[in-house]
Amino acid sequence: MSEPPRKRAKLACVTCNARRVKCDVTDRHPCSNCAAGNVECETRESRRGKHIRKPRAETEVRSKTPPSVTAISPQRHEDEVAASHVLASLSSNFHSPVNTHTPASGGQHHLPTPSAPSDLNSDQSKASSVHQEDAVFLGESSSLRYVTTGEPSAAAAERRQSCFRHAVPSAARAESLVPEWESERRVARKKALQAEGAFSFPPAEVRLELFQAYFKWFHPHFPIIDEEEFWTEYREFNFSALLLQAMMFIGVIHCEESTLYRLGWGNRHRAKWFFYIRAKDIYDATFETNKIIVIQALFLMSFWRAGALLEKDARHWLGTAISLSETRALHRSGGDTEESLTRVKRRLWWAIYVRERQCASALGLPCRIRDKDCDIEPLSSADFTSAFASTTSVEDRHRYTVYAISMVQLAVFLGRVVDAGYLPKRTLAPDERIKLRNELYKWRQDLPSVMQLQTDAGDPPNFQASMLHLAYNNLLILLYRTSFVLDENSNTATDGNVALQAAARNSRIVEDMLPGGNIGHAQMHVITNLFNTLCIHVVNFRRSSGINRTLAEHRAKLCLLGLQELQKTWEVTNWVLQLFFQYLDRETASRLAMEADDGGSSTATGQFTSACTTTQPPLQHQGADNVPTRSMQYLDAPASSTTSPKPWSWTLDEADQYLFTQIENDFAFGEGALQQWCPEDLLSTE
């Protein structure tokens, strides 16, 4: 007996109506198509019996019924239906009208394998997420800001100046136009990710320790989420798998060795790689639909230290975060009516700004964020109202807030210093340099007392204040490094001392931080700050004699001790330091070497120099962080007063990526071309 012919569905959702595919929303909600495509399933309002009504009467009748959270306004619904017909006709040759019956997998609310963000979130959070994601940002050059349905007037023109966010009809949303075969691919990819463990999490007690490490060592400096809200959603299993994996990637960087042991993944670098690759896989699958969460995860993933020649490094993830942030108008003022969301977005944008400025200056690469494109308000204490947990003391809240605001101010200074002196065909005039220096001096004097380095009372050094002053002194080093290294004018004795004194202050800060054992948890910019400081001390060591030479050697060793502690978390024993020691002559490298202590543990310098005196220096990178080993045979050659050492086996292109930008940038203060120099000339004692 043949089955009766299938009848046409009485009702179709907005998405299926736009795609012209069969919808089963009357049998289940969400419908099969929306569930497979991981999109919000919105039902269309019937127009039967309403065509003869006048618009005013229709408005009055509808206004008596308050809309639900997910309801669509009548006018907008009419626009969306009209747009659906147009888009469907335009895309009829692209989308196949074949019905899809791919069932949606059921949600798993329990750990360790959640299925999808939509399965973990409640209906209410879905509705609010759809509302937040239902707009696009189009800037001043877009013609849509000049389109208006009313009469032209001065007031309308003024409104158009700020009309940059546009609500998009449901039929035009990117997810709504996902074809059938793409939905099937996403379902298959989701199952593959589950099989690979992308949605798996460590045991509850280990997971808790990782989050505690995150909020203790990272969150105070980059509060990109609301801590109290996170813990509430975490207890209710209302969280994003992408964000959790990214947060645990940061947490395993700072967690205790006991937590790392219970995690059972071997060394710290391997554990970091596991969490990083899981977050990366979830992101690559476009699984998370909340763009703010995606930006937060991308920012956290930018702390992955990839190899020297790998593509997806910190700059890659930062660039992706910046691009997505700008499409969501995080760099612009206003636009959100929800104050708590506005505060999160503002903190998130400025965190990206700080990190981008630090990475660009450290690598000598162009800044991707232009200040002239941004009109977002500066950070204020009001933006940190909900940033920290209620259990955080008032003193800690104040210290974290002042640190974050001050780091943003230094990041703005950093961009100005780089633009003024480290761009092609750009010369930094002495007056401009003095102006920047005086502004920095005034900034330091105006710092709140909580960010001042005060040790007279015998209190331990302020962790946040120490990191802040390391960044401040690094700016002075960048501003006057050329004067110190190149002897460019008759004022070198004065100008060069600014860089030398800043480096000396950084060494004293490191010396004060080392006994506390917390310097290893400092933020990543401290690595660049110490490396710049180390370069100044090495140059001074080669030029000086007597007590000055001894002091320079001592200060350089302090920098290496600080880098040793940082290596426990951020793994700084990589190609950068190997390349640095490769540039040193044998005498300087041996003088910086220190004997092992009585306990038998190697010091930082002993590790670094021993790595440089081997024919094939080992690299502590695994998986995606492999770096080709390079020969450094010149350090093994016998020392000779008549024969110059062969300085490096790396090509100039490889060396140029980092070392030139740290000791002397290719375009340092307007030289405008590749510096033709060698280590013998730079580090000569004569």
N, C-alpha and C positions, 0 to 999 in steps of 0.2 A: 504494500500500500504506500503510495507516494505521499510525502509530507505536504501539507497545505502550503501555498505560497506565502512567503513572509510579507507582512504588512509594513507599510511605511510607518516609521516612528512618529508618535504624536508630538513629541517634544525633543529638541536637540539643544545641547549646550552651545554657548557662544563659540567655543573653539571648533567643535565639530561642524557647526553651521558655516564657519568661515572656510573650513577645509572641504566642505561638501562630502563628508563621510557619514556613514550611519552611526547613530549615537544610541546608547542604551542607558541614558541617564534616568529614564523612567523605571528601570529595573534595579539600578544601583547608583550610588553616589559616593565618590566620583565615578564618572563613566570609564569604560575600559580604555578609551583613547587617552583621556587626560591622566589616568593612573599610569599608563605606560610611558607617557611623555613627562610625568612629574610636573604637571601644571595645575593651576587652580581651575576647578570645574565650576563655571558659573552658568546657571540656567537662564534662558532667554524668557523675557516677559511676553506673554501672549498679547497680540494686538487685536484679537477678535472682539468685535463689538465696540471698538474705540475709535474707529476711523471717522465716524460722523460727528464726534464730539468736537466742540470748539476748544482751541488751545487753552483759553482762560479757565473754562469749566473743568477741563481735564487736570489742570494744575491745581485747582482748588480741591478737587476730589482726592488727588494723590497726596496733597500736603497734609491731609488729616491723618494719614498713616505714617508714623515715623519709620524711616528706612532702617533696616538691620545693618549689622556691621559690614556685611558683604554685599548689600544691595547696591544697584547701580541707579543713579538718578535718571529720571525720564528723558531729559534732554540728552544726557550723555549716552543713554541706551539707544536712542534714535540715531545718534551720530555713529555709534559703534556698529549698529545693524547696517546702516548705509555703507560704512567703510568695509564691512564684511563682504557685502555683495561686490563692491568694486575690487577688493583684493582677491576674492575668490575667482572672479572672471579673469583677472590678470594672471593669476597663478594656476589656472586650470590645466595648462600644458605642462606644468612642473610637478604638481602633486597628483598622485594616482588616487582616484576616488574609491579604491578597493577598501572594503571594511577590514578593520583589524580587530582580532579577538584575543590579543595578547593579554593575559590576565596579569594584574598587578600583584606583586608579591606582598605578602602580609607584613605588617610592621612588627618589629621586635623591640619591645620597650626595655628589655633586660640587656645587661652587659654580658659578655664582652663583644657581641656582634650586632650592633644596630644596623637596620637595613638602609634607611635613608633619612635625610633631614625631615622630609615630609612625614615620615613615620614617627619621628621622635617628637615633633612639635604638636601642640594642641591646636584645635580648630581656631581658637581665638588668636594665637600667635600667627597662624597662617594668614588670617584676614588682615592683621596689622602689617605683616610682611608684604602682602600683595599691595596694600595701600602705599607703603613706602617705596616699593619697587616700580610703581605704576607711573613713572615720570622719567623724562629724559632731559638732559641739560643741553641747550643750544646757545652758543655765545653771541656776542655782539654782531658778528658778521652774518648770522643767519637771517634770512628774509622773513621767517615766521614771526619775529618780534614786531614786525610792522603790519601784520595782518590783524584786523579788528572788525567786529561785526557791528560796531556802533558808529556814530557820526564822528568825524575827525574833530578833535579839540585839543587844547593844550594839556588838559588833564589826562586825556587818553594817550597823548604822546609821552607824557611823563611816566604813565604806567608801563608803556612799552619798553622804557629804559630798563625796567627791572624784571620784565617777563622773559626769563631765560629757562624756566622749567615748564615743560609741556606734558600734560597727561596724554598718554597714548591709548588709543582704543584697544580693546582686548584682542581684536582680530589681527592687529598689527604687532603685537608683542612677539618677540623673537621665539619664545617657547611655543606660542600658539601656532606658528607656522612651521613647526618641526614636522617633516614628512613622516609617513608611516615607517619607512625603512630605517630612518634615523632613530625613531622611538624603539624599534626592535633592537637596534645596535646598542642603545643605552641600557636596555634591560639586560642584554647579554654581557655588557661591560660591567654592570652592577654585580651580576652573579660572579664574574671573574674576580672582581675586587674582593668580594666576600671570601672567595676561595683562597685568595692570596693573603688574606689577613688584614686588609686595609681598614676594616671596621672592627678589628680586634683591639682589646685594651688589656693592660696588665691587671693583676689582681687589685682589689679595692684598696688595700692598705698601701701597696706600692704606688698606685695611681694618686692616692691622697698625698703621699710624700712628694711626688713630682710636682703637684699643683702648689703645695706649700713652698717648695723651693722656688717655683716661678714667682709667687707673690712676695716672697721675701727678698729675692735678689734682682729680679728683673722688673716687676710691675712698678715699684716706686720710681723708677727712672723713665719708663715708657708706659704710663697708665692708659693703654689703648682700649681697655674694657672697664666696665663698672664691676668692681670686685664683689660687692654684696649681691648684685643681680646674678652674677655668674654662679655663686654658691647656691642661690635659690633655684636657678634653673638646673643646676647639676644634681641637686637632691631630688628634683622632680623628673629627672631623665629628659629634660627639655633642652637639649643642647645640639650643637653641630659637630658631627664627627670630624670634619675638616679642621675646625678651630681647636678641638681637643687634641688631635694629633700634633698640630703645630705648637700648642702650649706645652705639651709633654716633651716635644723636641727641645724647647728652651729649658724646661724643668730638668731634663736629664743632664744638661750642661752644668747646672749648679747644684745638683743633688749630692748627698753624702755618698761615700763609698759603700756604706752598708745598703743603701737603696739600690745602688748600681749592682751590687752582688745579688740581692734578692730578685732583681729584674732578670738575671740569668742570661744576659746577651753578651757577655764578655766585657771588653774594655769600653770606655766611655765613647770613643769615636764610633764604634760599631753600633752602640745603642742610639747615638744621635742619628746615624744613618738610617736605622730602621724607622724611627719616628718621622724623619724628614721624607723618606721615600714614600711612606704611607700618605702623608699629607700631600705630597706632590702627585701621587696617583689619583687621589680623590679630586684634587684640583683639575688635573688634566682631563678627567672624565666629565667635567662641568656638572658635578653632582650637586653642589651647593648653589641655591638660587638667591640667597640673601647676599647682596653685593657688599654690604658693610662687613659681614662676616668674612667674605672672600678677601677683602682688602686687609682686614686684620690678620688673616692667615698668611697672606703674601708678605706682609711686613715681618712677621715672625720667621718665615722661611728665608728671608734675606740674611739671616745670621748664619746660614750654612756656609762654611768656608770651603769652597770648591778649590780644585787645583788651578795652577797658574794658567793652563791652556784650555780649561773647560768652559763651555758656553754658559751654562745655567749657574752663574755665580751670584754673589750679592747684588751686583748691578742689574742682572737680569730680572731678579724678583722685585727689586725696587722699581725698576722701570715699568714692570707690569702693574705694580701697585699704584704708581703715579698716574699711569694712563687711565686705569679704572677709576681712581679717585677724581680725576678731572672730569670724566664723563658723568660722575655723580655730583659734581659741583662742590666737592669738599674744599676747593681752593677759593670759593666765592663766599661772600657775606650773605647771611639771611637764607630764607627759603624753607626752613622747617618750623612748623608750629609747635612741635613737641620739644620742650626745652632740654629734657634729658638726652634725647637723641642728638640735638645740636651740640651739647657739651662733649659727647663721645666723638662725634665727627671732628670737632675742632681739635681735641687732643690727638686723635688719630692722624689728622693731616699734619700737625706740627711735629709729631714723632717721625713721620715719613720725611718731612723737611729736614730735620736734624740729621737723620741717618743718611739721607742723600747727599747733603753737604759734606759730611765726614768722609763718605766713600769716594766722592768725586775728588776732593782735595788730596786724599791719601794716594789715589792712583793717578793723579794728574790728568783726569778725564773731564769732559765738559759736564757742567751742571744741567740737569734735565728740568729743573724748576726755575722759572724766571720770576723774579719778584714783581715785575711789571704786569704779569698776568694774574696776579693774586690780589684780592681785596678782602680776604678773610681777616677777622679781628684777631689781634694778638691774644695769647693766652692770659687769663686772669685767674685769680684765686677762686672765683665763682665757678669756673669750669671744672674744678676738682671737688665739687660738693659731694658727688656720689662715686668718686673714683676709687676710694679705699674703703675697706671693711669698717663696720661700726666699732670693732674691737681695736682699731688702730688709734694710738694715743694722739692727743691734740698736738703735742710737740712733733711727733713723727709726721703727721699730716702736713703741718706747716713746713717742715724741712723738705719733704718730698715735693710739695707744691713749689716752693721757692727754687729748688734745684731744677725742676722741669722748665719753669719759666726762664730761669737764667741760662739754661742750655740752649733754649730757642734763641735768646738774644745773642749768645756767642756764635750760633750757627749763622745768623744774619751777618755778623762781623766776618766770619770765615768766608762767606760768599763774596763779601766786598774785598777782602784781602786777595783772594784768588783772582777775582775779576780785575783788580788794580795792577797786579804784578805778575800773573802767571797765565797770560793769554798771548797768542801770537800777535806780533807787531804792536805790542802794548808796552809802554814805558811808564814806570812808576816815578812820578816827579817827587823830589825831596819834600816839597810842601805837602803833597798828598800823603806821603808816608808819615810825616809828623802829625798830620791831622788824624789819621787812623790811630796812631799810637796814643795821642792825647785822649781820644774818645775811649780807647780801651782803659787807660788809666782812670778816667772818670767813672767808667762802668764798674771797675773794681772798688773804687772808693764808695760808690753808692750801694754796694751789695748789703743786704740785710745782715744783721749780726750772726744769724744762724749759718750763713755761708762764708763767714770770715774764718781764716785759719788762726785759731787762738789755742795756744798750748801752755800759756803761763800758769793756768790753774792745775796743770798736771792731768787733765782729762785726756782720754784717748782721742786721736784725731777723728774729726767728723768725716765719715766715709763719703758722703755726697759732696761736702765742701772740698775734699781732697781731689776727687775726680773733676770737679768744676775748675779748680785752679790749675790742674794739669792741662786742661783744654785751653785755659786762658794763657798760660805760659807758652803753649804750643803756637798760639797765634802770634806772639811776639817773636818766636823763633822763625816762623814763616815770613814775617814782615822784615826781619833783619838778617836772615840767613845768608843772603847774597853778599851783604857787606862783610860778614864774618869770613866767608869762604873765599871770595874772589878778590878781596882787597881792591874794590872798585873805585874808591876815591880817597881823598885825604882825610875824610872824617871817619875812616874805618875804625880807628882806635875807640871812638865814641859809639858809633852805630853798631859795630860788631860786638861791643860789650853788652848791648841790650839782649842780643840772642844768647850770648854766653851766660849772662846772669839769669835769664829765664830758664836755661837748661840746668843751671846749678840749683835753682829753686825746685825744679821738678825732681832732681835727685834727692833733695832733702825731704820732699813730700813722700817719695817712695821709701826712703829710709824710715820715716815715721809710720808708714802703713804696713811695712813688712812684719813687725812684731805681732800685730793683731791677727795676722793670718787671713785677712779678708781681701787682700788685693787681687787674689785669683778670681774673685767674683765681680771685679770692676767691669764696666762696660767696654765694648770692643774698641772705642776710640782711644782708650788708654794705651792699647798696643801701638797705635800709630804715634801717639804722643811720646811714649818711651823710646820708640825707634828714632824719631827725630832728635830727641834729646841725646841718645846714644851717638848718633852721627856727629853732633856738635862736639861732644866730649872726645871722640876719637880724633877728630881734626885738631882739637886743642892739644891732645896728648902728643901728636906727631910734631906740633910746632913748639911745644914748651920744653923746658928743662928744669931740673931741680925740683923744688917743692910744688911748683905749678904742674909739672908733669905727673908727680905723684898724686896730686889732687884729681887731676883729670882721669887718671887710671882708676882711682877709687870710685869716682862718680860713674864712670862707664860700667864698672862692675856692679854698682847698685842698680843700674838700669837692667843689666842682664839678670840679676836676682829677681827683679820685678817681673821680667819676661818669663823667668822660670816658673813663678807662681801662676802667672796667667796661662802658661802652657798646660796646667792641670785642667783647665776648663775649656779655653779657646784653642788650644793646640797651635801655638805660634812657632813651634819647631818645624818650619816648612821651608819652601824654596826661597822665601824672602830673606830669612836670616842666613841660610846657606849661601845665597848670592852675596849678602853683605860681607860675610867672612871671606868669601872668595875674592873680594876686592881688596882685602887687607894684605899687607906684606907679612911675612912669616914672623918678624920680630913683634909687630903689634899684636897679632893673633896669639902668640905665645905669652905675651905680657898680660893679656886679658884672661888667660886660662888660670883657673884656680884649682887647688888640690882638693880631693875629696875630703869630707869631714870625717870625724872619728867614727861616725855611725856607718860609714861606707857608702853613703848616698852621694851621687854626683851632683855638683852644682850646675847652675844654668850654663855658665861659661864653659865648664868642662864638657858638658854635653854638646854644646854648639861647636866648639873648636875641634872636638874629637870627630864630629861628623864632617868637618871641613878638611881634616887631615887624612881621611880615608880616600882610597881611589874611587870607590863607589859609595857615596854617602847614603845611608838608608833614610827613607822617608816614611814617616808614620801616618800614611794615608792608605785607606782601604776603599774598596768599592768604587763609588763614583768620584773619589778624591785622589785617584792615582796621578802621580806626577812623574815624568821620566827622570831618572837619575842622571846626574851630570858629573863628569870627571873634574877633579880639582887637583891634578897632579902637581901643579906648580908649588903647592905648599909642602910637598914631600921632597922637593928638590933641595940639594944642599944650598945653604945661604952663601951668597957671594957678593962681595962689595963691588965687583966689576961687572957683574951680569944682572940685568934687571929681571925681576920675576915675571913669568908669563901670567898675566893677571886673571884671565878667565877663559873658560871653554864654551860658555854660552854665547849665542849670537847677540849682536847689539839690539836686535828687535826684541829678544826675550828679556834682556837686561833693561831695556828702555821702559818696560811697562811699569816697573816699580822703583828700582834703585835710583835712577836719574831723578825721579820726582821726589825722592826723599832726601838725597844729599844735595842735588841741585837740579831743578826742573829744566826740561829742554828749553822752555821759553821763560826762564826765570827773569822776572822784572825787566822784560823788554829786549833780551838778547835776540829773540826772534828766530833762532835756528838751532840745530842740534849742536850741543857743546862738544867740541873736539878736545877731549882730555882723557887722561889715564890716571889710575890710582897713584902711580909714582909721583905725578905732578901735584895731585890734590893733597896727598898725605906727606909730601916732602917736608923734611925738617929744616931745610935750608930756606 
